[in-house]
Amino acid sequence: MSELVNAKGCACPEPVILTKKALDAHDEVTVLVDDAVALENVKRLASVSGCTFEVTEDMGGVFRIDIKKGQTARGACDTSPEPPHPEGAPQAAAGPTVFVISSNVMGQGNDDLGALLMKAFIHTAVDLEHRPDMMIFYNTGVLLAANDSGTVDDLKALEEKGVRILLCGTCINFFELGGKTGAGTVSNMYDIAGALSTAGRIVKP
């Protein structure tokens, strides 16, 4: 029997996250969405995951996506040796992956949209296959760790998964957030600069 994922009314990226979790546990998944963007995102996930899918639409504008895993998607793994690294090609830097969050919005333009995008980014990070080793928050980025923010629960979940979260202490004081954060460790610029100087990869959304 196909596993049913009811993603109607869910904002991006929730339909994709729910579908991925279902596909991790089941060979056949049926996803319901009521948004054209969600439909395309779920179809893309199915395609890159090696799955076949069929889409039907009912009169109410709800799309039904029936997904079946292919042989590769069921867990067949490539055991061929990794190709040799070309001589002179740049080597990946050793060290942790660090996400640097310097704002409570993502991108420039409309701050309301930017807030939605940043919330989605943090939420998505929880379920990434390759999560960061550390996340550093400074300037208005520390507002994302406040108890009354819409992202604090996801930051707690990231901590539970082993992600170290540092909050700029100067920024915490500036925004009067002392004792009002629900995730992360209040740190200082010495620790933050040290973490950045030893990072193998720095990602700034």
Secondary structure, DSSP 4 states (H G I P E B T S, - for coil): -PEEEE-TTPPTTHHHHHHHHHHHH-SEEEEEE--HHHHHHHHHHHHHTTEEEEEEE-TTS-EEEEEEE-TTTTT----SPPPPPPTTPPPPPPS-EEEEE--SS-SSS-HHHHHHHHHHHHHHHTT-SS--SEEEE-GGGGGGGBTTSSSHHHHHHHHHTT-EEEEEHHHHHHTT-TT-BSSSEEE-HHHHHHHHHT-SEEE--
